[in-house]
């Protein structure tokens, strides 16, 4: 189904999409070799709660699952492409990281993903 948005709805969609894009770019800039995926989840939670934009993922409970997703962002490392759960994993030099974020704000949902790597860039390390 294609939804046709009126100008006010279109503005809200743009604002929600911009929020998702800004959060993903902030997470990319904060992430480095040595960052734990659970830290990325905590950072995401803080940013979306500060923005008043509920997560589309944290309470999502698909019929095929084993309960709610329980995280604020999906993470995929290397060959795990999308929709992985953040877990106790520390990013290493050469890892490919995919971050997928969906939030709602003002009645509009926005969802986007980015992928990036630190191939042979061991000099960039996460701050403790």
C-alpha positions as CSV (number, residue, x, y, z in Angstrom):
1,X,0.0,0.0,0.0
2,X,1.3,3.4,-0.9
3,X,0.4,6.2,1.6
4,X,0.1,9.7,0.3
5,X,1.1,12.2,2.9
6,X,-0.2,15.7,3.3
7,X,2.3,18.5,3.8
8,X,2.2,18.3,7.6
9,X,2.7,14.6,7.6
10,X,5.5,14.9,5.1
11,X,7.2,17.4,7.4
12,X,6.9,15.0,10.3
13,X,8.3,12.1,8.2
14,X,11.2,14.3,7.2
15,X,11.9,15.2,10.8
16,X,11.7,11.5,12.0
17,X,13.9,10.4,9.1
18,X,16.5,13.1,9.9
19,X,16.5,12.0,13.5
20,X,17.3,8.4,12.5
21,X,20.0,9.6,10.1
22,X,21.6,11.8,12.7
23,X,21.6,9.0,15.4
24,X,23.2,6.6,12.9
25,X,25.9,9.1,12.0
26,X,26.6,9.8,15.7
27,X,26.8,6.1,16.4
28,X,29.2,5.7,13.5
29,X,31.4,8.5,14.7
30,X,31.5,7.1,18.3
31,X,32.2,3.5,17.3
32,X,35.7,2.3,16.8
33,X,37.9,-0.7,17.2
34,X,37.4,-1.7,20.9
35,X,33.7,-0.6,21.1
36,X,31.3,-3.2,22.5
37,X,28.0,-3.8,20.8
38,X,26.2,-3.4,24.1
39,X,27.6,0.1,24.4
40,X,26.2,1.0,21.0
41,X,22.8,-0.2,22.3
42,X,23.1,1.9,25.4
43,X,24.1,5.0,23.4
44,X,21.1,4.4,21.1
45,X,18.7,4.1,24.0
46,X,19.9,7.3,25.5
47,X,19.6,9.2,22.2
48,X,16.2,8.0,21.2
49,X,14.8,8.6,24.7
50,X,16.2,12.1,24.8
51,X,14.5,12.7,21.5
52,X,11.2,11.4,22.7
53,X,11.2,8.8,19.9
54,X,10.2,5.3,21.0
55,X,12.1,2.4,19.5
56,X,10.3,0.2,17.0
57,X,12.5,-2.7,18.1
58,X,12.7,-3.0,21.9
59,X,9.2,-4.4,22.5
60,X,8.8,-6.0,19.1
61,X,7.7,-9.6,19.6
62,X,7.3,-11.5,16.4
63,X,5.2,-14.7,16.4
64,X,8.2,-16.7,15.3
65,X,10.5,-15.3,18.1
66,X,11.2,-16.3,21.7
67,X,9.9,-13.1,23.2
68,X,10.5,-9.3,22.7
69,X,13.6,-8.2,20.8
70,X,14.7,-6.3,23.9
71,X,17.3,-4.0,22.2
72,X,17.1,-0.5,20.8
73,X,19.1,-1.1,17.6
74,X,19.9,-4.1,15.4
75,X,23.6,-4.9,14.9
76,X,25.3,-7.1,12.3
77,X,29.0,-7.8,12.4
78,X,30.7,-9.2,9.3
79,X,28.5,-11.9,7.7
80,X,25.5,-11.1,10.0
81,X,23.8,-8.7,7.6
82,X,20.8,-7.3,9.4
83,X,18.5,-7.7,12.5
84,X,21.1,-9.2,14.8
85,X,20.8,-8.5,18.5
86,X,23.6,-6.5,20.2
87,X,25.6,-8.9,22.4
88,X,28.9,-8.9,24.3
89,X,31.2,-8.5,21.3
90,X,34.1,-6.0,21.0
91,X,34.7,-4.6,17.5
92,X,38.0,-5.6,16.0
93,X,40.2,-4.2,13.2
94,X,38.7,-5.3,9.9
95,X,35.1,-5.8,11.2
96,X,32.2,-4.8,9.0
97,X,29.5,-3.3,11.2
98,X,25.9,-2.8,10.2
99,X,23.6,-0.7,12.3
100,X,19.8,-0.7,11.7
101,X,17.6,1.8,13.6
102,X,13.8,2.3,13.5
103,X,11.9,4.8,15.7
104,X,8.5,6.5,15.8
105,X,7.9,10.2,16.4
106,X,4.8,12.3,16.0
107,X,3.0,9.3,14.5
108,X,5.6,8.6,11.9
109,X,8.0,5.7,11.7
110,X,11.5,5.9,10.1
111,X,13.9,3.0,9.5
112,X,17.4,3.1,8.0
113,X,20.6,1.1,8.2
114,X,24.3,1.9,7.6
115,X,27.4,-0.3,7.2
116,X,31.0,0.6,7.7
117,X,34.4,-0.9,8.6
118,X,37.7,-0.2,10.1
119,X,39.8,-2.3,7.8
120,X,43.5,-1.9,8.6
121,X,42.7,1.1,10.8
122,X,43.8,-0.2,14.1
123,X,45.0,3.2,15.1
124,X,41.4,4.3,15.7
125,X,40.4,2.9,19.1
126,X,37.4,3.4,21.3
127,X,37.8,5.6,24.3
128,X,37.4,3.8,27.6
